[in-house]
Amino acid sequence: MSSQSNSLFTSNELIFGILLFFLSAFLIAELRWSRLQNSYAIHTDSPVHLYLDSQTDFKTLSQTLADSGLINDQGELRWAADLMGWKTFQKGHYLVDRGFTYQEFLSKLGRGIQDPVSVTVLPGKSMGQIIDKLAEALQPDSLAFHHTFTDSVVLARHNLNEKELIGRLYPNTYSLFWTSSPEKVLQRILREFNKAVVTQHEQQIDSLNYSLNEILTLASIVEWEAKSEEEKATISGLYWNRLERGMRLQADPTVNYALGERRRLLYEDYQIEHPYNTYVIRGLPPGPITNPSLNAIKATIYPKEHDYLYMVASPDGTHDFSETFEEHKQKSERWRRWLRKQYRIKEQQNSQ
């Protein structure tokens, strides 16, 4: 009896032990699974932008996440990465603006599923300014962008040369991957230009007796000249009138471009020998002097019809337009008198 009782007791203990083992294993597995699926395993109270410059190992990523305040337990992250087999993570920009499970987050970085960055190209800028803006927002540096944007082989693939490119660097806000190559970025900008300008206004462009580059060249001068959006079509019409009559454009922005700086021009500046100085050359300069806005391009494609041939600045920042040189001289004198008055006022203020 005692032997049978002991045997039964031992059997029950064994069964209990097995059940306890499986229960413990189930609870551990359940706990680990819930940790793995915790939607706040990686989280932040405010958006965090992660930039991986190159393929990154787990140790480096773990320290980066800890430094960014995205995780508190590097050991748990190691456990999750080992469980899912993630050892290396792809370069790129990753935005953390919500909670992620370990599986979501590690898979995202492991597969290189980037979040795009936003880059705004403003109108009226120089090639150097645009390149600096792109390099500031994206991984390639300014040297890489400069090399691509001036590479004759790359530009030839788009039927362009270096002088023509600036007119097609279409002002817009672009959503781009941080690791995009300069050539991919260039392709995207030119694609947006073609969509907004060529495709939308092809018939009107074809009706003009000028090439697209010549139209963009004039549009770039209008962009630089006009301080008011409402004036652009009027200024465009004035320049077209001058071209049709064989007059020199005499556009101050082309002199500024030749000098390499924006400032009030002096008498001797207008004499500078330069292929872009329209006080010296006849017709249009060899290429655009800046990247014109869509409004400036449209104003050039659809100019306002009038008989103006002359314009002079006015105190409110706009222009006074004239049909005859005599009228223009009178308005120019009024402008000079106003300038002299402003100089006197400024001198009096400085002397006080």
HUSUL-V410717 format. One record per helix or strand of 2 or more residues. SS is the DSSP state (helix for helix, strand for strand). FROM is the first residue (numbers start at 1). LEN is the number of residues. If there is no record, write none. Layout:
{{SS | FROM | LEN} {SS | FROM | LEN}}
//
This chain:
{{helix | 2 | 35} {strand | 48 | 5} {strand | 56 | 2} {helix | 58 | 10} {helix | 74 | 11} {strand | 88 | 2} {strand | 92 | 5} {helix | 102 | 10} {strand | 117 | 5} {helix | 127 | 11} {helix | 142 | 8} {helix | 152 | 5} {helix | 162 | 7} {strand | 172 | 5} {helix | 182 | 26} {helix | 212 | 14} {helix | 229 | 16} {helix | 252 | 8} {helix | 267 | 5} {helix | 294 | 8} {strand | 310 | 4} {strand | 319 | 4} {helix | 325 | 27}}
//
